[in-house]
Amino acid sequence: MSEGWPRGEEETHLAAAPRGEPDNHTTGQVGWLMYEWANQPYFSLITIFLFANYFANVFFQGDAADGQAYWGYTQAIAGVAIALLSPVLGAMADAAGPRKPFIGVFLIGVAASCTGLWIAEPGGALLPIMVLVILASISAEFVITFANAMLPNIATERRMALLSGVGFGIAQVAGIFVLALVLFAFQLPGNIEASFIPDVPLLGLDRDAYEDERIVGPLAGLWFLVFMLPLFLLTPDQPKTGLGRTAAARQGLRQLGETFRRLKHFRNIALYLIARMLYYDGCAAVFMFGGIIAGALFGWGALELAVFGIIVTLFSGLGGFLGGVIDARFGSKRTIVAALLLVILTTLALVSVDRDTMFFVMDVEPRAEGAAPFSSPGEIAFLVVACLFGVGVGPALASSRTMLARLAPREMMAEFFGLYALAGKATTFLAPLTIGIVTQATGNQRLGLSIVLVFLVAGLALMFFVKEERSEAIHA
């Protein structure tokens, strides 16, 4: 166990930080797992499968490559804001003590921004929708940052590995459930006749005005807001330190400055954060742009992408559950390295699939006009490879936060989770920006996405030099 920071004239909130190994807080763990159920539908509906494709291929009136580029620019702007604010807010949370007030503010932000996406009518004003997406992305990321920082306070180190994997799996189940809800409530009605499917989309939505696709914004916001309540009600927060907001800000920024000045003491953590920054960026970009590319290549709309999302998310969830078990048995580092190898291979395979080509060299028949979804060899190959990508990315992401919880001093946990968010987002603006530039310059969406392989390979290479051991806090 690491020793605490020195006290005296500089005594701070760290006196209130947990000492030793925390007890397993069962009720608190249930509330924390519900946070995982709450946040994943935002990503499934907005940034990965449905709204991203709607933004690039329907809302944006122009070339599909330009639509993908503007979605990349939007995510890049959000990434810059998150990169600048993450370590500052993490340090402030450590200084103030409780995480829930921060979570509450950003939860309202993501719910309101998602609800506002309802106004994204095809051909409408681009800037307001980009602003709403940016605000939603920033708010969602900070909800996750502060919720992740609560995990070490409610579980032992061994339990954290299992909870992290189970939580990731539960999140994928939530993603599947909400995609199925959209499918049966809004996409299948009027397209498929069955006794258990309504004749028209629920809520009287007008399909000609794309209301059945725009509804995913308000749905994501409401889901996030409702299912975060158990975390507020059941999961214990850090105790207050007695510092006011201004004092907490000063103290947090002062400690953040100290962290950066002494970062050479935490070289192993710094190396891990850089590695995670790179491979997380690559994984996120594949998720972010995969659905857009599939929509453009195969003409998939919300119905096909909802089915695609359900299948891929199922495999990602299975990977997350499996990764949690492997992590607890073999450690986080080995789990991440093995998962990244699979992610790299499947990403390479994904960018090799075109309308009439598989794996760069195999010519196949393109999807015939009016043919059923997933009927062409290219579509089937894309689906299968995406599922294998999901199996790999599940353990890679689920074990990443467990890895940090095993490396960071307990007294600085929220601060390092702020840096962890920075490592997850510091270059997130770079991948979407690069994808946008390359896509717009070449007019080739698959070539634009292939840039993520650089991030994935570099992150994997650095992971081989990371040691899985807890760092000790610094003594004055």
N, C-alpha and C positions, 0 to 999 in steps of 0.2 A: 504494500500500500504506500502511496506517495505521501510525503509529509506536507503539512499545510504551509501557506504563505506566512511570513512573519507578522506579528501583531505589534501594537504600540501606537505611535502617532498615526501610522498609516493603516490601523485596523479598520477593516471594512466588513461588507456583507459576507465575506468568506468565513467569518466566525460562525455564521449560520448555515454554512454549507454542510452537507451530510458527511459524517466521518465514518470510516470503516465501510463494511459491506452493508448496503441497505437491506432491510427486510423485504421479502416479497409481499407486496400490497395487492392482494387479489382483486378487490373491488376497483382499486385505482387502475390496475392493468386492464380490466374490462372497459373502463372509460377510455383508456388510451387506445385500445384496439378499435373502439368505435370511431375514434378520430381517423383511423385508417379507412374505415368504411365510408366516412364522410368526404374525404378529400379526393379519392380516385375518380369518381364520376366527373369531376371538373375536367380532369385531364382526358378521360375517355371521350367526353362529349365535345369539349372545346378545342384542346390543343392537339389531339391525336387523330381521331377518326372522323368526326362529323363536321364541326364548325370550321375547322381548318380547310377541309376540302370545299365546303360551301363558300368560304371566303375567297379561295384562290380560283375556283372554277365556275362559280355562279355569281356571287356578289360583285367580284371584280370583273368589270366589263372590258375584256381585252384578251391578249394571248395568255394561254395557261402558264407558260414559263414566266411571264411578268407577274401573274397572280401569285405564283410560288415565291418569286423574288420579293414581292411586297410583304408577304407573310413572314419571310425571313427577316426583313428589315424591322418589322414590328417586334418580333421576338428578340432581335438584337438590341433594340432600344430598352426593352424590359430587362434584358440581361445586364446592360450597363448600370441601370439604376439599382438592381439587386446587388451587383458586385460592389458598388460604392457604399450601400447602406447596411449590408449584412453584418460585417464585423462591428460596426458602430452600435447597431441595435442589440446585437448579442452581448456586447460589453455592458450596455445600459441595463439589460435584463439581469445580468449577474449582479450589478451594483444595487438595483432596486429590490431584487429577490424574486417576487412572483412573476410567473410567465403568463398567466391567464389574462391580465389586462392587455398585454400586447396582442395575444391571440384574438381577443374580442374585437379590438380596433380593426385588425386586418381581416377578420372574418366578415365584418360588416362591409368592408371595402370590396371583397371578392364577390359577395352576394349581390351588392348593388351594381357592380360593373357587369356581371354576367346577365343580370336582368335587363340591363340597358341594351344588350346585343339584339334584343327583339326588333329594334328599329333598323336592322341591317337588311333593308330591302334591296333586291338586285339593282345595280346601277346607282345606288344611293351614294351620299357623300362618304368619301373614303376616310378622311381624317378623324371624324368622331368615332368611327368603329375601331380604327387603329388605336386611338386613345383609350377606349374602353377595354380592348384586349390587353394593352400594356398595363393598365391599372389592375385588371384581374390577375394577370401573371405575377405582378409584384406582390399583391396582397396574398395570393395563394401560397407563394413561396415563403413568405414570412410566417404565415400560420403554421406551415410545416416545420420551419426552423425552430420555433419556440415549442411546438409540441414534441419534436424529437428531443429537445433538451430536457424534457420532463422524464424521459425513460429511465436514466440512471438513478433517479430518486425513488422509483417504485419497484425496482427489481434488482436482484443480484446479478453479477456479471455473467454467470452461466445462464441465468434465466433470460437475460437480455438477448442472447443469440436466438433462443427459441421464439421469444416474443417478436423479435424483428422479422424472422422468417414467417411466423404465423400472421403477423400484421400485414406483411406484403401479400400473402395469400388471400387474406380477408379483403384487402383492397381490390385485388383482381376479381374476386367474387362480386364485389359491389359494382365494379366496372361492367361485368357481364350482365348483372341484374338490370342496371340502368339502360344499357344498350338494348336488352330484350324488351324493356318497357317501351322505349322509343319505337322499336320495331313493331310490336303488337298494337300499340296505341295510336301510332301516327303514320307508319310506313306501309304496313301490310293492308290496312283497311282500304278497300277500293281497288287493290292490286291482286289480292288473292281471296277467293271465296271459301269460307270455312265457318262452321257453326260457332266457333270460339273467337272469331275475329270480327270486329265491328264492320259495318258496311261503309262507314266514312270515318275519317280521322276524328278522334275524340276532341272535345272542346270546340267543335265546329270549325276547325282550322281549314283555311283555304289553301289547297295544294298548289293552285295556280300562282298564288302569291308567295309560295315557298314558306308559308307559316308553319308547315309540318317540319321544316328544317330549322327555322329560326327559333322554334320553341325550346331548342336544347339550351339556349342561353339562360332563360328564366328557370328552367328545370335544374340546371347545374347549380345556380345560385341558391335556390330553395333547398336542394338536397344538402349542400354544404352547411347551410345555416341550421337546419333541423338536426342533423345527425352529429353535429359537434356538441350538442347539449350534454350528452353523457360525460364527456371529458370535463366540462365545467362542474357537473354535479357530483361526479364520483372520484375523480383523480385528484389527489392532494397536490397542492402547489408548494413551491418554496416559501418559507416564511418571510414576512416583511423585514427589511433591515432598518427601518426607521428613517431612511433617507427620502427627502422630497424629490420631485421630478428633476428639478434643476441640479440638486446635489447629486442625484443618481447619474444624471447625464455627465456632469463633470468627473465624477468618480469613475464611471464606465469608460469615458474617453481617456482618462489618465491611465487606467489599467490597460486599455487597449494599446496605448503608446508603449507601456512597459512590456506588453506581450511582444510587440514588433521589435523592440530594442533587444529583448532577450531571446528572440526566436532561434538564435544559434544554439541555445540550450535544447531546443525541441527540433533538432534537425530531422530526426526520424519521422516526426509528425508532419513537418513541413514537406518532406519528400512524399509522404503518403497523400497529403492534400493536393500536391501538384499532380500526382498520378491520377487521383480520383477526379480532379478538375478536367483532365484530358479525356479519360474514358467515359465519364458521365456525360460530358458534352457530346461525344460521339453517339452514345446510346440515345440520348434525348433527341438528337437531330434525326436519327433513323425513325424514331417514333413520330416525330413532329412532321416529317415530310413524306413518310412512307405512304400514308393514306392519300395525300395529294397526288403523288405520282401514280398510284393505282387508279385514282379517279380519272386522271388525264389519259393514261395508257389504255384502260379498258372501258372507259365510259361509266365507271361505277358512280352511282348516286348514293343518297343516304341509306336506302334499303340495303344495297350490296355492302356498303361500308359498315353498316350496323352488324350484319352477319359476319363479315370479315373481322370486325373488332371483337365480337363475342368469341370467335374461335381462337384468335391470337391471344386475347386476354386470358382465356382458359389455360392455354399452354404456358403463358407467363406466370399465372398463379400457381400452377403445378410446379414450375421451376422454382418459384419462391418458397413454397412449402418444402420441397426437396432441399433447397439451399439452406434453409434453417436447420434441418437435421444434420446435413453435412458440416455446416459451420460449427455446430455444437460439438461435433465429434472430431473434426480435423482442423478447425480454426478458420478464421475469416480470410486470411491471406490466401491459403490454398483454394478456398472456395471461389474467391474473386478471380484468381489467375485462371483456373479451369473454365470458369464461366466466360471470361473475356476471350479465350481461344475460340469458343463456339460462336460468340458474338461476331468476331472478326470474319470467320469463315462464312457465316450466313449473310453478313452485310455485303461481302464481295459477291456472293451468289445473287442477292437481291438486285444489285445494280447491273447484273448481267442479263436480266430478263427484260425483254421488250415485247411489243405486240406480236411480232413474228419471229422472235429469236429467244433462245434460252441458252444461258451459260456461254454467251458471246458467240458461239460457233454453230449451234444447233438451230436450223431453220424449222419453224413450225407454222401451222395454219393459224392466222389471226382469228379473233372472234368474229363469227358471221353476223351480219346485220339481223337483229331481232332474235338472236340466239339467247338461250337461258344464261343467267349469270354463272360464272365459274365453269363454263363448258369448254373453253379453249385451253390448249396445253400451256400457254403462257400464264393464264390466270391461275391454273392449278399449281404450276411451279411457283408462282409468286406467293400463293397462299401457304404451300407446304414450307417453303424457306422462311416465311415470316413467322410461322409457328415455331420452327426450330430456333429462330432468333429470340422469340419470347421465352423459350426454355432457358436460353443462356442469360438473357438480360435480367430475369427474375432473381437468381442468386447474386449476380454482380451488384445489383442495386440494393437488395435486401441486406447483404452482408457488409455493405460499405459503411453504414452508420454504426453497425456493431463493431467494426474495425476501429472506428474513431473512439467509441466508448471504451475500448480496450487499451487504446494508446494514450488518451488524454488524462492529465491529473484531475481527480474528482473535483478539486476546489475551483477548477477553471472550466468546468464542463460546458456551461452555456456559452461562454466566450469562444471556446473551440468549436462549438456547433455553429456559432456565427461565422467563424473562419471556414468551417465545413461548407456552409451555404455559399460562402464566397468562392471556395474551391469548386463547388458545383455550378456556379454561375459566372465566375470571373471571365471565362472564355466562352460562355454560352452565347454571348453576343457575337463572338468571332465566327463560330460555326454557321449560324443562320445568315450572318452578313456575307461570309465567303460563299455559302451556297447560293444566296441571292445574286451576288455579283457574277459568279461563274454561270449560273443558270441563265441570267439575263444576257450575258455576253455571248454564250454559245447557243442559246435556244434549246439546250439539251438538259432536261430535268435529271436524268440519271447521272450524267456527268457531274452535275452540280452536287448531287448527293454523295458521290464517291469520295469527296474531300474528307468525309468523316473517318475514312480508314486511317488517315494520318493521325488523328486524335486517338483512335482506339489502339493502334499499334504502339504509339508513344507511351500511352498510359500503362499498357501491359508491360512494356520494357522497364519502366520505372518501378513497378510493383515488385519486381524480382529483388530490388535493393532495399525494400522496406522490411524492418524487423517487427514482429508482432509481440511487443512488450510495452508495458505502461511506463510513461515518462514520469519523472519526479518533479514536483513543483520546485521553484527556485527559492533558495534562502538568501536573505539579505546578508 
